[in-house]
Amino acid sequence: MEKERKSHVAHCLVLPYPLQGHINPMLQFSKRLVQRGVKVTLANTVSIWNTISNINLTSIEIESISDGYDEGGLAAAGSIDVYKETFWRIGPQTLDQLLQKLANSNNPVDCVIHDAFLPWALDVAKSFGIQVAVFLTQACSVNNINFHAFKKFLELPLSQTEILLPGLPKLAPKDLPSFLYKYGSTPGYFDILLNQFSRIDKADWVLVNTFYELEPEVVDWLGKLWPLKTIGPSLPSMFLDKRLKDDKDYDISIFSPNIEDWIKWLDDKPKDSVVYVSFGSLAGLSVEQTEELAWGLKDCGSYFIWVVRDSEKDKLPKEFLDTSEKGLIVTWCHQLQVLTHEAVGCFVTHCGWNSTLEALCVGVPVIAMPVWTDQITNAKLIIDVWKMGLKAVVDEKEIVRRETIKDCIKEIMENEKGNEIKNNAIKWKKLAKNAIDEGGSSDKNIAEFVAKLAHC
């Protein structure tokens, strides 16, 4: 029996919420575990596996559960409310079946690491006597706000003019995630975002995709509530510490970029001359906002590369496509490869947490154009706390006008203020690398997590 125990390899089942922006950080953390000798099985929904165009995993096994919409996922459900009701019913049943199957294998699961968006996974894992780690994919600052809303420590709808929460700077209501500031605007996601914390007290670990030096006060405060460990930034190693050989990409993609086109285009441009524009895999702009952004990019006079998903292309003004000789429109690209190209001088972004961390980790200044949910708060931190970007301010119609976009780009690309922002961005780049590198704050936390796994 003792001999069997010594030969046992710790085995983690990793379960993300089925969105690219949730899968990527959990997959990158999985690679760090594999590097330390842990066996990892990545479980996605059948529907998300069916949409993935590229899988390049050699050291991680893959499995599936069902969300009840194997052929179409959220799109087949028609609404987030219907999708959630079905997924929350079918998901636990199929996770139970998967854990039962793995329990009868040579290497049963020791720990389920589940996305906080899927709190029911904890109940299923605990029914097998398995340890549980909750994985929070948003910033600790945002998790703190959402936790206070979940506990009803925040009065909703918001009536106060300023919000004071432990570990956070003074916030105005408009600095909070959109589902709180615009109460009732996204009821399905409101429920998911708040109920991340419904079982978190029962977790053996709480893992967060951030690093201590970025949010020390709020990490310390949340660490008094939960067994919290910062384990980020969860990015491919070649853009940080380079300790994971050939880890240059996330290795799972729903989109198929044409690498050759945009790399050749960037290679021909001078250093710090290109504006990179992307709003992630989910956020969409209105037709009016798309038009204002298009003309703002044209009027600024800089080169630009703009990611416009196929579903968004019809919003582009035809006249813009006919006259934009200094720009390149692509449907998707490897964002980190673009951001690290010496031609790129700034990043116009929706401020999703993954994009925010990527900008931090490669030291690229940001122009913040948040759309919804946590992006609003991330933008506040980027501008006022980390001081590595500018806010593109909206007008009374909540549209960022072309003049504002043009002015922000020129401020970063051409003026003294831009140099200050660039220096701050470089500072965070160094701190992010140090955190995940050998002996850094996140590296130590990962090592401690793996050491405890070995005694499960």
C-alpha positions in Angstrom: 0.0 0.0 0.0 2.8 2.4 0.9 4.6 1.5 -2.3 1.4 2.3 -4.3 1.1 5.6 -2.6 4.6 6.6 -3.5 4.1 5.8 -7.2 0.8 7.7 -7.3 0.9 10.8 -9.6 -1.4 13.7 -8.4 -4.2 14.1 -11.0 -6.2 17.3 -11.5 -9.4 17.6 -13.5 -9.6 21.1 -14.9 -13.1 22.4 -15.8 -13.4 25.9 -17.4 -16.6 27.8 -18.2 -17.0 27.3 -22.0 -15.6 30.5 -23.3 -12.2 31.1 -24.9 -11.4 33.8 -22.3 -12.0 31.3 -19.5 -10.4 28.3 -21.1 -7.1 30.0 -21.9 -5.9 31.0 -18.4 -7.0 27.6 -16.9 -5.1 25.8 -19.7 -2.0 27.9 -19.0 -2.1 27.1 -15.3 -2.5 23.4 -16.2 0.8 23.6 -18.1 2.5 24.9 -15.0 1.1 21.9 -13.1 2.3 19.4 -15.7 5.7 21.0 -15.6 5.8 20.1 -11.9 4.8 16.4 -12.4 1.0 16.7 -12.0 -1.3 14.8 -14.4 -4.0 17.1 -15.9 -7.2 16.3 -17.7 -8.9 19.2 -19.3 -12.7 18.9 -19.5 -14.7 21.2 -21.8 -18.3 20.9 -23.0 -18.9 18.9 -26.1 -20.2 22.1 -27.7 -17.0 24.0 -27.2 -14.8 21.1 -28.4 -16.9 21.1 -31.6 -16.1 24.8 -32.2 -12.4 24.6 -31.5 -10.4 24.8 -34.8 -7.0 24.2 -33.3 -5.9 21.8 -30.5 -2.2 21.4 -29.9 -1.9 19.6 -26.6 0.6 16.8 -26.0 1.0 16.6 -22.2 -2.7 17.2 -21.2 -5.5 14.7 -21.7 -8.9 15.9 -22.8 -12.4 14.9 -21.8 -16.0 16.2 -22.2 -19.1 17.0 -20.2 -22.4 18.3 -21.7 -24.1 21.7 -21.4 -27.3 20.2 -22.9 -26.6 21.8 -26.3 -23.8 19.6 -27.8 -24.4 20.8 -31.3 -24.6 24.6 -30.7 -23.9 25.7 -27.1 -25.1 29.1 -26.0 -26.2 30.0 -29.6 -28.5 27.0 -29.7 -30.1 27.9 -26.4 -31.0 31.3 -27.7 -30.4 33.2 -24.4 -28.1 33.1 -21.4 -31.0 32.4 -19.1 -32.2 29.3 -21.0 -28.6 28.1 -21.4 -27.8 28.5 -17.8 -30.9 26.6 -16.6 -30.1 23.7 -18.9 -26.3 23.7 -18.3 -26.8 23.8 -14.5 -29.1 20.8 -14.8 -27.1 18.6 -17.3 -23.6 19.7 -16.4 -23.6 18.2 -12.9 -24.9 14.9 -14.2 -22.3 14.5 -16.9 -19.5 15.7 -14.6 -20.6 13.0 -12.2 -20.4 10.4 -15.0 -16.9 11.6 -16.0 -15.6 11.5 -12.4 -17.0 8.0 -12.1 -15.3 6.9 -15.3 -12.0 8.3 -14.1 -12.4 6.8 -10.6 -12.3 3.4 -12.3 -9.1 4.2 -14.2 -5.5 3.6 -13.2 -5.1 7.3 -12.0 -8.3 8.6 -10.4 -8.8 12.3 -9.9 -7.4 13.9 -6.7 -8.5 17.4 -7.3 -11.1 19.2 -9.4 -10.1 22.7 -10.4 -13.3 24.4 -11.6 -14.1 27.8 -13.0 -15.9 29.8 -10.3 -18.7 30.4 -12.8 -19.6 26.7 -12.3 -20.2 26.5 -8.5 -22.1 23.2 -8.8 -18.8 21.4 -9.8 -17.8 21.7 -6.1 -20.8 19.7 -4.9 -20.1 16.9 -7.5 -16.4 16.7 -6.6 -17.1 16.6 -2.9 -19.6 13.8 -3.4 -16.6 11.7 -4.6 -14.5 12.9 -1.6 -12.2 14.8 -4.0 -10.4 18.1 -3.1 -11.6 21.2 -4.9 -9.8 24.4 -6.1 -12.0 27.2 -7.3 -10.4 29.2 -10.1 -11.3 32.9 -10.4 -10.7 34.2 -13.9 -11.1 37.9 -13.1 -9.0 40.4 -11.2 -9.0 40.2 -7.3 -10.4 43.8 -7.3 -13.4 42.8 -9.4 -13.9 39.6 -7.4 -13.9 41.8 -4.2 -16.7 44.0 -5.7 -18.7 41.0 -6.9 -18.3 39.3 -3.5 -19.6 42.4 -1.7 -22.6 42.4 -4.1 -23.2 38.7 -3.4 -23.2 39.3 0.3 -25.5 42.2 -0.1 -22.9 44.6 1.4 -23.5 46.7 -1.6 -26.9 48.3 -1.9 -28.5 47.5 -5.2 -29.6 49.4 -7.2 -26.7 51.7 -6.3 -27.7 54.9 -4.6 -24.4 56.0 -3.0 -22.1 58.5 -4.9 -18.9 56.9 -3.8 -18.0 53.3 -2.9 -15.4 52.4 -0.3 -14.4 48.7 -0.3 -11.4 47.1 1.5 -8.2 47.0 -0.5 -9.6 49.2 -3.3 -9.3 52.8 -4.3 -12.3 55.1 -3.9 -14.8 54.1 -6.7 -17.7 55.9 -8.3 -20.8 53.9 -9.2 -19.7 54.1 -12.9 -16.4 52.4 -12.1 -18.2 49.2 -11.0 -18.9 46.2 -13.3 -21.8 47.1 -15.7 -24.3 44.6 -14.2 -24.1 46.5 -10.9 -23.9 50.0 -12.2 -26.7 49.3 -14.8 -28.6 47.1 -12.4 -30.9 44.7 -14.2 -29.2 45.1 -17.6 -27.8 41.5 -17.8 -29.9 39.3 -15.4 -28.4 35.9 -16.7 -24.8 37.0 -16.2 -25.7 38.8 -13.0 -26.7 35.5 -11.5 -23.6 33.7 -12.7 -21.2 36.5 -11.6 -22.7 36.7 -8.1 -23.1 33.0 -7.5 -19.4 32.3 -8.1 -19.2 32.8 -4.4 -22.1 30.6 -3.3 -19.9 27.7 -2.3 -16.4 29.2 -2.2 -16.2 28.8 1.6 -16.2 25.0 1.1 -13.2 25.0 -1.4 -9.8 23.7 -0.3 -8.1 26.3 -2.4 -9.1 29.5 -4.2 -6.8 30.2 -7.2 -6.8 33.6 -8.9 -5.3 34.6 -12.3 -3.4 37.7 -11.0 -0.1 38.3 -9.3 0.4 39.7 -5.8 2.4 42.8 -6.7 -0.4 44.0 -8.9 -3.2 44.0 -6.3 -1.5 43.5 -2.8 -4.1 45.2 -0.6 -7.1 43.4 -2.0 -5.3 40.1 -2.2 -4.4 40.4 1.5 -8.0 41.2 2.4 -9.5 38.3 0.4 -6.8 36.0 1.8 -8.3 36.4 5.2 -11.6 35.0 3.9 -10.5 32.2 1.7 -7.4 29.9 1.2 -6.4 32.2 -1.7 -3.4 31.8 -3.9 -2.4 34.2 -6.8 -1.0 32.0 -9.6 -0.8 34.4 -12.5 -0.3 35.8 -15.0 -1.6 32.7 -16.8 0.0 33.4 -20.1 2.3 31.3 -22.4 5.6 31.0 -20.8 7.7 32.3 -23.7 6.2 35.8 -23.1 7.2 35.7 -19.4 9.7 33.5 -17.7 10.5 31.2 -20.7 10.8 28.1 -18.4 8.1 26.1 -20.3 9.9 25.0 -23.5 8.0 25.9 -26.7 5.0 27.4 -24.8 4.3 30.2 -27.3 0.6 30.0 -27.6 -2.6 29.0 -25.7 -2.8 25.9 -27.9 -6.6 25.9 -28.1 -8.4 28.3 -30.4 -11.9 28.9 -31.5 -10.6 31.1 -34.3 -8.2 30.4 -37.2 -5.8 33.3 -37.7 -3.9 33.9 -41.0 -0.5 34.4 -39.4 1.5 35.2 -42.5 -0.5 38.2 -43.6 -0.3 40.3 -40.4 3.3 39.3 -39.5 4.5 40.4 -42.9 2.5 43.6 -42.7 3.9 44.5 -39.2 7.5 43.6 -40.3 7.4 46.5 -42.8 6.4 49.1 -40.2 8.7 51.3 -38.1 9.1 50.7 -34.4 6.2 52.0 -32.2 4.3 53.2 -35.2 1.3 50.8 -35.2 -1.9 51.0 -33.1 -3.3 47.5 -32.4 -7.1 47.4 -31.9 -9.1 44.4 -30.6 -12.2 43.9 -28.5 -11.7 40.2 -27.7 -13.7 37.1 -28.5 -17.0 38.2 -27.1 -17.5 42.0 -26.8 -19.3 43.7 -29.7 -19.5 47.4 -30.6 -22.6 49.2 -31.9 -22.7 50.3 -35.6 -22.3 53.9 -34.5 -19.4 53.1 -32.2 -17.7 51.0 -35.0 -18.0 53.9 -37.4 -16.6 56.5 -34.9 -13.7 54.1 -34.2 -13.0 53.6 -37.9 -12.8 57.3 -38.7 -10.8 58.0 -35.5 -8.2 55.5 -36.6 -8.1 56.9 -40.1 -7.8 60.5 -38.8 -5.0 59.8 -36.3 -2.6 59.3 -39.1 -0.9 56.2 -37.5 -0.7 52.7 -39.0 -3.2 50.4 -37.4 -4.1 46.7 -37.3 -7.8 46.1 -36.3 -9.3 42.7 -35.3 -12.9 42.7 -36.6 -14.6 39.3 -36.2 -16.6 38.0 -39.1 -19.8 38.6 -37.1 -18.9 42.4 -36.8 -17.7 43.1 -40.3 -21.0 44.4 -41.6 -20.7 47.3 -39.1 -17.7 48.8 -40.9 -18.4 51.8 -43.1 -17.8 50.9 -46.8 -16.1 54.3 -47.4 -13.6 53.5 -44.7 -12.7 50.1 -46.2 -12.2 51.9 -49.6 -9.9 54.6 -48.2 -8.0 53.1 -45.3 -4.5 52.7 -46.9 -2.7 52.8 -43.5 -4.7 50.0 -41.9 -5.0 46.3 -41.9 -8.3 44.6 -41.0 -8.0 40.9 -39.8 -10.7 38.6 -38.4 -8.4 37.2 -35.7 -4.7 37.0 -34.8 -2.3 35.8 -32.1 -2.7 38.8 -29.8 0.5 38.2 -27.8 2.6 37.9 -31.0 1.1 41.2 -32.2 1.6 43.0 -28.9 5.2 41.9 -28.6 6.1 43.1 -32.1 8.4 46.1 -32.0 6.1 48.0 -34.5 3.2 48.1 -32.1 3.1 51.3 -30.0 -0.3 51.1 -28.2 -3.3 48.9 -27.7 -6.9 50.0 -28.1 -8.8 47.4 -26.0 -12.1 46.6 -24.3 -10.1 45.8 -21.1 -11.1 42.2 -20.7 -9.0 40.7 -18.0 -7.0 38.5 -20.3 -6.2 41.4 -22.6 -5.4 43.6 -19.7 -2.9 41.0 -18.3 -1.4 40.6 -21.7 -0.8 44.3 -22.1 0.7 44.4 -18.6 3.0 41.4 -19.3 4.4 42.7 -22.5 4.6 46.4 -21.4 2.3 48.0 -24.1 0.4 51.2 -23.2 -3.4 50.9 -23.4 -6.3 53.1 -24.6 -9.2 51.8 -22.6 -12.6 51.4 -24.4 -14.5 49.1 -22.0 -17.9 47.7 -23.1 -19.4 45.9 -20.2 -19.1 43.7 -17.1 -15.6 43.7 -15.4 -14.0 45.7 -18.3 -15.3 48.9 -16.7 -13.4 48.3 -13.4 -10.3 47.0 -15.2 -10.2 50.2 -17.1 -10.4 52.2 -13.9 -7.4 50.3 -12.5 -5.4 50.6 -15.7 -5.8 54.4 -15.8 -5.8 55.5 -12.1 -3.9 52.7 -10.2 -1.5 51.1 -12.6 -1.2 54.3 -14.7 -0.4 52.5 -17.9 -3.1 53.9 -20.2 -5.6 56.5 -21.1 -9.4 56.3 -20.9 -11.3 57.1 -24.2 -14.2 59.0 -22.6 -17.7 58.5 -23.8 -20.2 61.3 -24.6 -23.8 61.6 -23.4 -24.8 58.8 -25.8 -22.1 56.5 -24.4 -20.2 56.7 -27.6 -16.4 57.4 -27.8 -16.2 60.0 -30.6 -13.6 59.9 -33.4 -11.9 63.1 -32.1 -11.4 61.4 -28.7 -9.9 58.3 -30.2 -7.6 60.4 -32.4 -6.5 62.5 -29.4 -5.8 59.5 -27.2 -3.7 57.8 -29.9 -1.6 60.9 -30.5 -1.2 61.4 -26.7 0.4 58.0 -26.3 2.2 57.8 -29.6 3.6 61.3 -29.9 3.5 63.3 -26.6 5.4 63.4 -23.4 2.5 61.9 -21.4 2.9 58.8 -23.6 6.5 58.3 -22.5 5.4 58.3 -18.8 2.7 55.7 -19.6 5.2 53.6 -21.5 7.6 53.6 -18.6 4.8 52.5 -16.2 3.9 49.7 -18.6 7.5 48.5 -18.7 7.6 48.5 -14.9 4.6 46.2 -14.7 6.1 44.0 -17.4 9.1 43.3 -15.1 7.0 42.7 -12.1 4.7 40.3 -13.9 7.7 38.3 -15.1 9.3 38.2 -11.7 6.1 37.0 -10.1 5.8 33.8 -12.3 9.6 33.3 -12.6 11.5 30.9 -10.3 11.1 32.1 -6.7 8.5 34.7 -7.5 5.2 35.2 -5.6 3.0 33.2 -8.0 5.7 30.5 -8.6 5.9 29.9 -4.8 2.1 29.6 -4.6 2.0 27.1 -7.4 4.8 25.1 -5.8 2.8 25.1 -2.5 -0.4 24.0 -4.2 1.4 21.1 -5.9 3.1 20.1 -2.6 -0.3 19.9 -0.9 -1.7 17.9 -3.9 0.9 15.3 -3.3 -0.6 14.6 0.1 -4.3 14.4 -1.0 
